[in-house]
């Protein structure tokens, strides 16, 4: 990663051609025939011109540092596109490399760069509909240390099809829902259709992608990718689900029915073929009708997040993931996001936030300011490590976009902002508190910044929000159905009797109570009666 410069005699100035990312600078002079003096060392800072609109802090120091570290890490990878890291994978990737989108959304709400990132990777569409795993790039890694990938060959055995599926899920999922990029989706819809067609041609009679002849890769974690792999097909099902909603919004009714039917078939097959009732989890793969012995956090997190697990299965999966003694394969930082999102989706808020801070705590303590690494441990001399998971040890980058998803998790779940329509013109604000006492922050939107602050103490919880003009929000706070409460909205108090699930002008469910507001600043307080 260093540069070597051959000096001439006399005074001289030298500047590297490529930029570097580093904390410390070491200068080494060799074979000097005479004394050398250094008059000046200076730095030129290269930064993408984005305003950091997003904010997050909470009552747990690790989670506060984690959000900042994720946004800082991604800021270092914001160039003319979003890159993976500054050295080995300094190019525009799908898959885990596209996870940088999450922290761009949370920290900046920067749609111009994200739009271009999606458009750029869509240009890597091959003749059969599959996308290159990175584009534009024919080199495995910076400096030619990786293998060459011929850009004009489709069905390239070195290509990673899962990268295309992850990219499609990001584009047609949260990016569309939170930022409402309808015109972009309409422009890139043919790319999604081509990818879905590739998948259909590589599926077996159960509808599952089977025996893919490419580089099959989802995460640096113990897994089984043979036959019908769960993780691959979970992303395939989610892509089809998202495409059905997008097609409906774009007016393609026949397409919407087709994608919805395909998603249902994939979910049903995964549910029936991959569930191991004895272990209470989904196995990673099924090969020739036989279940793999491997279960992983990533597969089961996706089962929770993408609606593949039913209610009984969800409870069993949460138990297995939360058991430190279980044999489940641990996710690396690159895909741990989906494990935490799955737990939150299943309502296991306390477990999700606990696991998030426990996994990242050593990384957050290693340096100040911290960054997000490619692996859980800082250094690895080789890959021949027998006493730890592969997810723990890699020749890892110290700033890598693949692991920055927790910034988005904390912004959208702990602050609690969820769209009711694409673009957040109508939203729901229902914080996932876990064991936190307070949290506050800002989620950028295309309509303006949405500021949220909440705290709870001694049977009382207060939620303060500031909404852009015209944005409607349903504010919701958690309740115990067996208890009576007093609900106060902007100074107006209402009694909420126990066991009641319907009242005029009040949003009520068995688990939450709140009200609908529009634009401006509002305070909602829920107090035990």
C-alpha positions in Angstrom: 0.0 0.0 0.0 3.1 2.2 0.2 4.9 4.1 -2.5 8.6 4.0 -3.4 10.2 7.1 -4.9 13.8 7.2 -6.3 15.3 10.5 -5.4 17.6 12.7 -7.5 20.1 15.1 -6.1 19.0 18.5 -4.9 15.7 19.9 -3.7 12.6 18.1 -4.9 8.8 17.8 -4.3 6.9 14.6 -4.8 3.2 13.8 -4.6 1.6 10.3 -5.1 -0.8 9.9 -8.1 -3.4 7.9 -6.1 -4.9 9.0 -2.9 -4.4 7.0 0.3 -6.4 6.4 3.5 -4.3 6.1 6.6 -4.0 7.1 10.3 -0.2 7.3 10.5 2.5 8.1 8.0 5.9 6.5 8.0 8.8 7.8 5.9 11.8 5.4 5.3 15.0 6.5 3.5 17.3 3.9 2.2 20.8 3.9 0.7 21.3 7.6 1.3 24.8 8.7 0.1 24.5 12.1 2.0 22.4 13.6 4.8 18.7 14.2 3.9 16.5 16.9 5.2 12.7 17.0 5.0 11.4 20.5 4.8 7.7 19.8 4.8 5.1 17.0 4.8 1.5 18.1 4.1 -1.8 16.5 3.1 -4.4 17.3 0.5 -7.8 16.1 1.7 -10.1 14.6 -0.9 -13.8 14.5 0.1 -17.1 14.0 -1.6 -19.2 17.2 -1.3 -22.0 15.9 0.7 -23.7 17.5 3.8 -23.9 15.2 6.8 -27.6 15.7 7.5 -28.2 12.5 9.5 -27.5 12.3 13.2 -27.8 9.6 15.9 -26.9 9.2 19.6 -28.4 7.1 22.4 -27.9 6.1 26.0 -25.4 3.4 24.9 -21.9 4.7 24.0 -21.0 1.7 21.8 -24.1 2.1 19.6 -23.5 5.9 19.3 -19.9 5.2 18.2 -21.1 2.5 15.9 -23.4 4.8 14.0 -20.7 7.5 13.6 -18.1 4.9 12.6 -20.3 3.5 9.9 -21.1 6.9 8.4 -17.4 7.9 8.7 -16.3 4.7 7.0 -18.7 5.2 4.1 -17.7 8.9 3.7 -14.2 7.6 3.0 -15.7 5.4 0.2 -17.8 8.1 -1.5 -16.0 8.9 -4.7 -17.5 9.4 -8.1 -19.4 6.2 -7.0 -19.6 4.2 -3.9 -16.5 1.9 -3.6 -15.9 -1.0 -1.2 -12.6 0.1 0.3 -9.6 2.3 -0.6 -7.2 -0.4 -1.5 -8.0 -4.0 -2.4 -11.5 -3.4 -3.7 -11.5 0.2 -4.8 -14.3 -0.2 -7.4 -18.1 -0.1 -7.6 -19.5 -3.4 -6.3 -22.8 -5.0 -5.9 -23.4 -7.4 -2.9 -21.7 -6.3 0.3 -19.9 -3.5 -1.5 -23.3 -2.0 -2.2 -24.1 -1.9 1.6 -22.4 1.5 1.6 -25.7 2.7 0.4 -27.1 2.1 3.8 -24.8 4.6 5.6 -25.1 7.1 2.7 -28.9 7.1 3.4 -28.5 7.3 7.1 -25.7 9.9 7.2 -26.3 12.1 4.1 -29.6 11.3 2.3 -27.5 11.8 -0.8 -29.6 10.5 -3.7 -27.4 11.8 -6.6 -24.5 9.5 -5.7 -26.8 6.6 -5.0 -28.7 7.0 -8.2 -25.4 7.0 -10.1 -24.2 3.9 -8.2 -27.3 1.9 -9.2 -27.1 3.2 -12.8 -23.5 2.3 -13.1 -23.9 -1.2 -11.9 -26.9 -1.7 -14.2 -24.6 -0.9 -17.1 -22.8 -4.1 -16.2 -25.8 -6.1 -17.5 -24.6 -9.1 -19.5 -26.3 -10.6 -22.5 -28.2 -13.2 -20.4 -29.5 -10.6 -17.9 -27.1 -11.3 -15.1 -25.0 -8.3 -13.8 -21.3 -8.2 -13.3 -20.5 -8.3 -9.6 -18.5 -5.0 -10.0 -18.5 -2.5 -12.8 -16.7 -0.9 -14.6 -13.9 -3.3 -13.7 -12.2 -6.3 -15.2 -9.5 -6.6 -12.5 -10.1 -8.7 -9.4 -8.4 -6.2 -7.1 -6.3 -3.0 -7.2 -2.9 -3.4 -8.7 -3.7 -6.6 -10.5 -3.2 -8.9 -7.6 -6.5 -10.6 -8.3 -7.6 -12.6 -11.3 -8.8 -10.9 -14.5 -12.5 -11.0 -15.3 -13.3 -10.8 -19.0 -15.9 -8.1 -19.4 -17.3 -9.5 -22.6 -18.1 -13.0 -21.4 -21.5 -13.8 -19.9 -22.1 -16.6 -17.5 -18.6 -15.9 -16.2 -17.7 -18.6 -13.7 -15.9 -15.9 -11.6 -19.0 -13.7 -11.4 -21.0 -13.6 -8.2 -24.8 -13.8 -8.9 -25.7 -13.1 -5.3 -24.2 -9.6 -5.7 -26.8 -8.8 -8.3 -29.6 -10.1 -6.1 -28.5 -8.0 -3.1 -28.2 -4.9 -5.3 -31.7 -5.5 -6.7 -33.1 -5.8 -3.2 -31.5 -2.5 -2.1 -32.8 -0.6 -5.2 -36.3 -2.0 -5.2 -36.6 -2.1 -1.4 -35.6 0.6 1.1 -34.2 3.0 -1.4 -37.5 3.1 -3.2 -39.6 3.1 0.0 -37.6 5.8 1.9 -36.5 8.0 -1.0 -39.3 7.4 -3.6 -37.0 7.2 -6.6 -39.9 6.3 -9.0 -38.2 7.6 -12.1 -35.0 5.7 -11.4 -37.0 2.5 -10.8 -38.9 3.0 -14.1 -35.5 3.5 -15.9 -33.9 0.4 -14.3 -37.0 -1.8 -14.3 -35.8 -3.6 -17.5 -32.6 -4.5 -15.7 -34.6 -6.1 -12.9 -36.7 -7.9 -15.4 -33.6 -9.3 -17.1 -32.1 -10.4 -13.8 -35.4 -12.1 -12.9 -35.3 -13.9 -16.2 -31.8 -15.2 -15.5 -33.0 -16.5 -12.2 -36.0 -18.3 -13.7 -33.7 -20.1 -16.2 -31.4 -21.2 -13.4 -34.2 -22.5 -11.1 -35.3 -26.1 -10.6 -38.8 -27.4 -10.6 -39.3 -26.2 -7.0 -38.6 -22.6 -8.2 -35.3 -22.4 -6.3 -32.0 -21.4 -7.8 -30.0 -24.6 -7.8 -26.4 -25.6 -8.5 -25.3 -22.3 -9.8 -22.1 -22.6 -11.9 -20.6 -19.3 -10.7 -18.6 -18.1 -7.8 -21.3 -18.5 -5.1 -20.6 -16.1 -2.3 -22.8 -14.5 0.3 -20.6 -13.9 3.4 -17.2 -14.7 4.9 -18.9 -17.1 7.3 -19.3 -20.9 7.7 -21.9 -21.8 5.1 -22.9 -24.4 2.5 -23.6 -23.0 -0.9 -24.2 -26.2 -2.8 -27.5 -27.2 -4.4 -30.4 -24.9 -3.3 -28.8 -22.4 -1.0 -31.1 -20.6 1.5 -29.4 -17.2 1.5 -29.3 -17.0 -2.3 -32.9 -17.9 -2.7 -34.0 -15.7 0.2 -32.6 -12.7 -1.7 -34.2 -14.0 -4.8 -37.6 -14.2 -3.1 -37.2 -10.7 -1.7 -36.2 -9.3 -5.0 -39.4 -10.8 -6.6 -41.5 -9.5 -3.7 -40.1 -6.0 -4.2 -40.5 -6.2 -8.0 -44.2 -7.1 -7.6 -44.8 -3.9 -5.6 -42.7 -1.7 -8.0 -44.5 -3.2 -11.0 -47.9 -2.4 -9.4 -46.9 1.2 -8.7 -45.6 1.5 -12.3 -48.8 0.1 -13.7 -47.5 -3.2 -14.9 -50.3 -5.3 -13.4 -49.5 -8.6 -15.2 -45.8 -8.3 -14.2 -46.9 -7.7 -10.6 -48.9 -10.9 -10.5 -46.0 -12.8 -12.1 -43.4 -11.6 -9.6 -45.7 -12.1 -6.6 -46.5 -15.7 -7.7 -42.7 -16.4 -8.2 -41.9 -15.0 -4.7 -44.6 -17.1 -3.1 -43.3 -20.3 -4.7 -39.7 -19.6 -3.6 -40.8 -18.8 0.0 -42.9 -21.9 0.1 -40.1 -24.2 -1.2 -37.6 -22.7 1.3 -40.1 -23.1 4.1 -40.9 -26.8 3.2 -37.4 -28.0 2.2 -34.9 -26.1 4.4 -36.6 -26.2 7.9 -34.9 -28.5 10.4 -37.5 -29.0 13.1 -35.1 -30.8 15.4 -32.6 -27.9 15.4 -35.2 -25.2 15.2 -33.6 -23.4 12.3 -33.3 -23.3 8.5 -30.3 -25.2 7.0 -28.1 -23.4 4.6 -28.6 -25.8 1.6 -30.5 -28.8 0.3 -28.6 -31.0 -2.1 -30.4 -33.8 -3.9 -33.2 -33.7 -1.4 -30.8 -33.9 1.6 -30.4 -31.1 4.1 -27.0 -29.7 4.8 -25.8 -30.0 8.4 -24.8 -26.3 8.5 -27.0 -23.6 9.9 -26.0 -20.0 9.9 -27.0 -16.6 11.4 -27.2 -15.1 7.9 -29.7 -17.7 6.6 -31.9 -17.6 9.6 -31.7 -13.8 9.9 -33.0 -13.6 6.3 -35.7 -16.1 7.2 -37.0 -13.7 9.9 -36.5 -10.5 7.8 -38.0 -11.7 4.6 -41.1 -13.4 6.0 -40.0 -17.0 5.2 -40.3 -18.2 8.8 -43.8 -18.5 10.3 -44.7 -17.5 13.9 -43.6 -20.7 15.6 -40.4 -20.9 13.6 -39.6 -17.2 14.4 -39.6 -18.0 18.1 -37.3 -21.0 17.7 -34.9 -19.1 15.4 -34.6 -16.2 17.8 -33.8 -18.7 20.6 -31.1 -20.3 18.5 -29.5 -17.1 17.3 -29.5 -15.7 20.9 -28.0 -18.8 22.4 -24.2 -18.3 22.8 -23.7 -22.1 23.0 -25.5 -22.9 19.8 -23.5 -24.3 16.8 -24.9 -21.7 14.4 -22.3 -20.1 12.0 -21.6 -16.5 12.9 -22.0 -13.8 10.3 -19.1 -11.5 9.5 -19.5 -7.7 9.8 -20.4 -7.7 6.1 -23.8 -9.5 6.5 -24.4 -9.2 10.2 -26.8 -6.3 9.3 -29.4 -8.8 8.1 -29.2 -10.9 11.3 -30.0 -7.8 13.4 -32.7 -6.6 11.0 -34.3 -10.1 11.2 -34.4 -10.0 15.0 -35.9 -6.5 15.0 -38.5 -7.6 12.4 -39.4 -10.6 14.8 -39.8 -8.2 17.7 -36.6 -9.3 19.5 -35.5 -5.7 20.1 -33.6 -6.2 23.3 -31.6 -9.2 21.9 -30.9 -7.3 18.6 -29.4 -4.3 20.2 -27.5 -6.4 22.7 -25.9 -8.5 20.0 -25.2 -5.4 17.9 -23.2 -3.7 20.7 -21.5 -6.9 21.9 -20.2 -7.8 18.4 -19.0 -4.4 17.6 -17.7 -3.3 21.0 -14.1 -4.5 20.4 -14.0 -2.8 17.1 -15.3 0.5 18.6 -12.7 0.3 21.4 -9.7 -0.4 19.1 -9.1 3.1 17.8 -10.5 6.6 18.3 -12.2 7.5 16.1 -13.2 4.0 15.1 -14.0 2.6 11.7 -15.9 -0.4 10.3 -13.7 -3.4 9.4 -14.1 -6.2 6.9 -13.7 -8.8 9.7 -14.3 -8.9 13.4 -10.5 -9.1 14.2 -8.1 -6.5 13.3 -5.2 -8.5 11.8 -4.7 -11.8 10.1 -1.3 -13.1 8.8 -2.9 -15.9 6.7 -6.1 -17.8 6.2 -4.9 -20.9 7.9 -6.6 -20.2 11.3 -8.1 -23.3 12.8 -9.3 -22.0 16.2 -11.8 -19.4 15.1 -14.5 -18.8 12.6 -13.5 -17.7 9.1 -15.9 -14.7 9.7 -13.5 -13.6 12.4 -10.2 -13.5 10.5 -9.4 -12.2 7.1 -6.7 -10.1 5.4 -9.2 -7.4 6.2 -9.7 -3.8 5.2 -9.9 -1.3 8.1 -12.5 0.8 6.3 -14.9 -1.3 4.4 -18.4 -0.4 3.2 -19.7 -3.9 3.6 -20.3 -3.7 7.3 -21.9 -0.2 7.6 -25.5 -1.4 7.6 -26.0 -0.8 11.4 -26.1 3.0 10.8 -29.3 2.4 8.8 -30.6 0.0 11.4 -30.2 2.5 14.2 -31.6 5.4 12.2 -34.7 3.6 11.0 -35.5 1.3 14.0 -34.2 3.0 17.1 -35.4 6.4 15.9 -38.4 4.4 14.5 -39.1 6.0 11.1 -40.8 3.8 8.6 -42.5 4.9 5.3 -46.2 4.5 4.7 -45.8 5.5 1.1 -42.7 5.6 -1.1 -40.7 8.7 -0.3 -41.8 9.3 3.3 -44.6 11.8 2.6 -46.5 9.6 5.1 -44.6 7.7 7.7 -44.8 5.9 11.0 -42.5 6.8 13.9 -42.5 3.9 16.4 -39.1 3.6 18.2 -37.6 0.1 18.9 -36.3 0.9 22.4 -34.7 -2.4 23.5 -33.0 -1.7 26.8 -32.1 1.9 25.9 -33.2 4.9 28.0 -33.1 7.5 25.3 -32.2 8.2 21.7 -32.2 11.2 19.4 -31.2 11.9 15.9 -32.1 13.0 12.4 -33.2 10.9 9.4 -32.7 12.7 6.0 -35.6 12.5 3.6 -36.4 14.0 0.1 -38.9 16.3 1.8 -36.5 17.5 4.5 -35.0 16.3 7.7 -37.0 14.2 10.2 -35.8 14.8 13.7 -36.7 12.3 16.5 -35.9 12.3 20.2 -37.4 10.0 22.8 -36.7 9.1 26.4 -38.4 7.0 29.1 -38.2 7.1 32.8 -40.4 5.8 35.7 -43.5 4.7 33.7 -43.4 7.7 31.4 -42.2 7.9 27.8 -41.9 11.1 25.7 -41.5 11.3 22.0 -40.5 14.6 20.3 -40.5 14.9 16.5 -39.9 17.7 14.0 -41.4 17.0 10.6 -40.9 18.7 7.2 -43.9 20.8 6.0 -46.6 18.5 4.5 -45.2 15.2 5.9 -47.8 13.2 7.9 -46.6 10.9 10.7 -48.3 8.4 12.9 -46.5 8.6 16.3 -46.6 5.4 18.3 -45.3 4.5 21.8 -45.3 1.0 23.3 -48.0 0.0 25.7 -49.0 -2.9 28.0 -52.6 -3.8 27.1 -53.4 -4.6 30.7 -52.4 -1.1 31.9 -54.2 2.2 31.8 -52.4 5.3 30.5 -52.6 9.1 30.0 -51.8 10.1 26.5 -50.7 13.8 26.0 -50.3 15.2 22.5 -49.0 18.8 22.3 -50.6 19.6 25.7 -53.9 17.9 25.1 -54.5 14.8 27.4 -56.6 11.7 26.8 -57.3 8.8 29.0 -56.4 5.3 27.6 -58.2 2.6 29.6 -56.7 -0.8 29.9 -57.7 -3.5 27.3 -59.2 -0.9 24.9 -58.0 -1.2 21.3 -60.2 1.5 19.7 -60.8 5.2 20.6 -61.7 8.2 18.4 -58.7 10.2 17.1 -56.2 7.9 18.8 -54.0 5.3 17.1 -54.4 2.1 19.1 -53.2 -1.5 18.8 -52.6 -4.1 21.4 -48.9 -3.1 21.6 -48.9 0.6 20.8 -50.8 3.9 21.4 -50.4 7.2 19.6 -51.8 9.8 17.2 -51.4 11.2 13.7 -49.7 14.6 13.2 -48.7 16.7 10.2 -45.6 18.9 9.7 -43.8 21.0 12.4 -42.8 20.1 16.0 -44.9 17.8 18.2 -44.6 16.1 21.6 -46.3 12.8 22.5 -46.2 11.6 26.1 -47.5 8.3 27.5 -47.7 8.0 31.3 -49.0 5.1 33.3 -52.2 6.1 35.1 
